[in-house]
Amino acid sequence: DEARDAMTGTYSFLQLAAGKRLRTQAAELLRKAARKTHSPEMALLATSVELDAFTKVKAAIDEMVVMLKQQQEDEVKKNDWCKAEVHDNEMTTAKTEDKKADIEANIGELTSTIETLEQEISDAHMAIEQAQMDLQRATEDRKAENFEFQKTVSDQTVTIEVLKKALDKLATYYDFLQQSKSSAHKQTPPVPQKEYSKSKGASGVMEMIEKLIHEAADLRKESQESEGSAQAAYETLIADTNGSVEALQKEITSKSAAKSGAHKDKLSAESDLSDTMKELEGLNKYNSELHAECDYLLKNF
């Protein structure tokens, strides 16, 4: 009996020793797995293995297996979700960057268009001002030319009248001398006064006066012709200037409307750019959040 009791005690002791060694080995394996997976639940289970009875440990392990399977399934889903979200974020960011570039290019073109229109409108205003100044100078010149024309015509008209009167007096005088000479020899009826010309023996003085009358008449005629040409040219200049100014005013109106439209488009584009920048900020922020949440899983899955 004593031997049997001793054997029974020894066997019980060996069972206890073996069970403790197995729990210690199991606990160490669980701790390694906990360190590898960073799982606090598995670390807690490792402690329980060392302290609790094997039946309780087995139940805990079974529960842990179920939990780990669920975690694995959750990690698979999370991994898929992370990949999809990162991909969608990157694609949306790329499209938004392209949109931003397009808007910035459009703003640049609109800015250039506005600057060009402003310069062209300014040039048109300057052209109108120059045309009006040129017309004003032409008007002043025309007035001065007309004044000279009026003076020339008046002077030549007076000159012709004076010379004709002198010529008439000389003709009367020579007629009187001729009649006096004829009366000295014989009485003859008076001869009617006739127009004197070079071919009829007029004196050198009368010929010179007649020449001056013709020259004055020619000068007056030339002045009238020049005045007519100058006045016609001036009227053409007025018509051309008015037409040019009207065309420039229409150009200013048209380009001012185009400038206004471009300015509105630019404001709209700048508003779109601001919205796009905010959208990019949101995408970049979400991208940072995604990497903070998913990088470890994606690298170690």
C-alpha positions in Angstrom: 0.0 0.0 0.0 2.7 2.4 0.9 4.5 1.6 -2.4 1.3 2.1 -4.4 0.7 5.4 -2.7 4.2 6.4 -3.4 3.8 5.5 -7.1 0.5 7.3 -7.3 2.0 10.4 -5.8 4.9 10.2 -8.2 2.7 9.8 -11.2 0.5 12.8 -10.1 3.6 14.8 -9.6 4.9 14.0 -13.1 1.5 14.9 -14.6 1.6 18.2 -12.9 5.1 18.8 -14.0 4.4 17.9 -17.6 1.3 20.0 -17.7 3.1 23.0 -16.3 5.9 22.6 -18.9 3.4 22.4 -21.7 1.6 25.5 -20.5 4.9 27.4 -20.2 5.8 26.4 -23.8 2.3 27.3 -25.0 2.5 30.7 -23.2 5.9 31.4 -24.8 4.5 30.6 -28.3 1.5 32.8 -27.6 3.8 35.7 -26.5 5.9 35.4 -29.6 2.7 35.5 -31.7 1.5 38.5 -29.7 4.7 40.3 -30.3 4.6 39.6 -34.0 1.0 40.6 -34.5 1.0 43.3 -31.8 -2.1 41.6 -30.3 -2.8 42.5 -26.7 -5.5 39.8 -26.5 -3.0 37.1 -27.4 -0.6 38.4 -24.8 -3.3 38.2 -22.2 -4.1 34.7 -23.3 -0.4 33.8 -22.8 -0.6 34.9 -19.2 -3.8 32.9 -18.8 -2.2 29.8 -20.1 0.4 29.9 -17.4 -2.0 30.6 -14.6 -5.3 28.9 -15.4 -6.3 25.3 -15.7 -5.8 23.7 -19.1 -9.6 23.3 -19.6 -10.1 27.0 -19.2 -7.1 27.7 -21.4 -8.4 25.4 -24.1 -11.7 27.3 -24.0 -9.9 30.6 -24.2 -7.8 29.4 -27.1 -10.9 28.3 -29.0 -12.4 31.7 -28.4 -9.1 33.3 -29.5 -9.1 31.2 -32.7 -12.6 32.4 -33.5 -11.6 36.0 -32.8 -8.4 35.7 -34.9 -10.4 34.3 -37.8 -12.8 37.2 -37.6 -9.9 39.7 -37.3 -8.3 38.1 -40.4 -11.5 38.5 -42.3 -11.8 42.1 -41.1 -8.2 42.7 -42.1 -8.9 41.3 -45.6 -11.9 43.6 -46.0 -9.9 46.5 -44.6 -7.0 45.8 -46.9 -9.3 45.8 -49.9 -11.0 48.9 -48.7 -7.7 50.7 -48.2 -6.4 49.7 -51.7 -9.7 50.9 -53.3 -9.8 54.2 -51.3 -6.1 55.0 -52.0 -6.5 54.3 -55.7 -9.7 56.3 -55.9 -8.1 59.2 -54.0 -5.0 59.2 -56.2 -7.1 59.0 -59.4 -9.4 61.8 -58.2 -6.4 63.9 -57.2 -4.8 63.5 -60.6 -8.0 64.5 -62.4 -8.4 67.5 -60.0 -4.7 68.5 -60.7 -5.4 68.4 -64.4 -8.6 70.5 -63.9 -6.5 73.0 -61.9 -3.9 73.2 -64.6 -6.6 73.8 -67.3 -8.3 76.5 -65.2 -4.9 78.2 -64.6 -4.2 78.1 -68.3 -7.6 79.6 -69.1 -7.1 82.3 -66.6 -3.7 83.1 -68.2 -5.3 83.3 -71.7 -8.2 85.5 -70.4 -5.7 87.8 -68.7 -3.7 88.1 -71.9 -6.9 88.7 -73.9 -8.0 91.5 -71.5 -4.6 93.2 -71.7 -4.7 93.0 -75.5 -8.2 94.4 -75.6 -7.3 97.2 -73.2 -4.3 98.1 -75.4 -6.4 98.0 -78.6 -9.1 100.2 -77.0 -6.5 102.7 -75.9 -5.0 102.7 -79.4 -8.4 103.3 -80.9 -9.0 106.3 -78.5 -5.6 107.7 -79.4 -6.4 107.2 -83.1 -9.7 109.1 -82.7 -7.9 111.9 -80.9 -5.2 112.1 -83.6 -7.8 112.1 -86.4 -9.7 114.9 -84.7 -6.6 116.9 -84.2 -5.6 116.4 -87.8 -9.0 117.5 -88.9 -8.8 120.6 -86.7 -5.5 121.6 -88.2 -6.8 121.0 -91.7 -9.8 123.2 -90.9 -7.5 125.9 -89.7 -5.4 125.6 -92.8 -8.5 125.6 -95.0 -9.7 128.8 -93.3 -6.4 130.4 -93.9 -6.3 129.2 -97.6 -9.8 130.4 -98.1 -9.0 133.8 -96.6 -6.0 134.1 -99.0 -8.2 133.0 -101.9 -10.8 135.6 -101.1 -8.1 138.2 -100.8 -6.5 137.2 -104.1 -9.8 137.2 -106.0 -10.8 140.5 -104.4 -7.4 142.1 -105.3 -7.4 140.7 -108.8 -11.0 141.8 -109.4 -10.3 145.3 -108.2 -7.1 145.3 -110.3 -9.0 144.3 -113.4 -11.7 146.9 -112.8 -9.1 149.7 -112.3 -7.1 148.6 -115.3 -10.2 148.5 -117.5 -11.2 152.0 -116.4 -7.6 153.2 -117.3 -7.8 151.4 -120.6 -11.2 153.0 -121.3 -9.8 156.5 -120.5 -6.8 155.9 -122.7 -9.0 154.7 -125.5 -11.1 157.8 -125.2 -8.1 159.9 -125.1 -6.5 158.4 -128.2 -9.9 158.6 -130.0 -10.0 162.3 -129.2 -6.5 162.8 -130.5 -7.3 160.9 -133.7 -10.5 163.0 -134.2 -8.6 166.2 -133.6 -6.0 165.4 -136.2 -8.6 164.5 -138.7 -10.5 167.8 -138.1 -7.4 169.8 -138.8 -7.3 168.6 -142.4 -11.0 168.3 -143.2 -14.3 168.0 -141.5 -15.3 164.4 -141.2 -18.1 162.8 -139.3 -17.1 161.5 -135.9 -15.8 157.9 -135.9 -17.6 155.5 -133.5 -15.4 154.3 -130.6 -14.1 150.8 -131.2 -12.4 148.3 -129.0 -8.7 148.6 -129.1 -6.4 145.6 -129.7 -2.9 144.9 -130.7 -3.8 144.3 -134.3 -5.6 147.7 -134.6 -2.6 149.7 -133.7 -3.1 150.3 -130.0 -0.3 152.1 -128.2 2.3 150.2 -126.2 0.8 151.5 -123.0 -2.6 150.1 -123.8 -1.1 146.8 -124.9 0.7 146.5 -121.5 -2.6 147.4 -119.6 -4.5 144.7 -121.6 -1.7 142.2 -120.8 -2.0 143.0 -117.1 -5.8 142.6 -117.3 -5.4 139.2 -118.8 -2.8 138.2 -116.3 -5.0 139.3 -113.4 -8.0 137.4 -114.9 -5.8 134.3 -115.3 -4.6 134.5 -111.7 -8.1 134.9 -110.5 -9.2 131.9 -112.5 -6.3 129.8 -111.2 -7.1 130.8 -107.7 -10.7 129.8 -108.1 -9.7 126.4 -109.5 -7.2 125.9 -106.7 -9.8 126.9 -104.2 -12.3 124.4 -105.7 -9.7 121.6 -105.5 -8.7 122.5 -102.0 -12.3 122.7 -100.8 -13.1 119.3 -102.4 -10.0 117.7 -100.8 -11.0 119.2 -97.4 -14.6 117.8 -97.8 -13.1 114.4 -98.6 -10.9 114.6 -95.6 -13.9 115.4 -93.4 -15.9 112.5 -94.8 -12.9 110.1 -94.4 -12.2 111.3 -90.9 -15.8 111.0 -89.8 -15.9 107.5 -91.3 -12.7 106.5 -89.6 -13.9 107.9 -86.2 -17.2 106.1 -86.6 -15.4 102.8 -87.3 -13.1 103.3 -84.4 -16.0 104.1 -82.0 -17.7 100.8 -83.1 -14.4 99.0 -82.5 -14.2 100.5 -79.1 -17.8 99.5 -78.3 -17.2 95.9 -79.6 -13.9 95.4 -77.8 -15.2 96.9 -74.6 -18.0 94.4 -74.6 -15.5 91.6 -75.3 -13.3 92.9 -72.5 -16.3 92.9 -70.1 -17.1 89.3 -71.1 -13.5 88.2 -70.7 -13.4 89.8 -67.3 -16.6 88.0 -66.2 -15.1 84.7 -67.5 -11.9 85.4 -65.6 -13.8 86.0 -62.3 -15.7 82.8 -62.9 -12.5 80.9 -63.6 -10.9 82.3 -60.5 -13.8 81.2 -58.4 -13.5 77.7 -60.0 -9.8 77.7 -59.2 -10.5 78.6 -55.6 -13.1 75.7 -55.3 -10.6 73.3 -57.0 -7.8 74.3 -54.6 -10.2 73.6 -51.7 -11.1 70.3 -53.3 -7.4 69.4 -53.6 -6.8 70.4 -50.0 -9.5 68.0 -48.9 -8.2 65.2 -51.1 -4.6 65.7 -49.8 -5.9 65.7 -46.2 -7.9 62.5 -46.8 -4.9 61.0 -48.5 -2.8 61.6 -45.3 -5.6 60.1 -43.2 -5.7 57.0 -45.5 -1.9 56.5 -45.2 -2.0 56.9 -41.5 -4.8 54.3 -41.2 -3.7 51.9 -44.0 0.1 52.0 -44.5 0.9 49.4 -41.8 -1.8 47.1 -43.0 -0.8 47.4 -46.7 2.9 46.8 -45.9 2.4 43.8 -43.6 -0.7 42.2 -45.1 
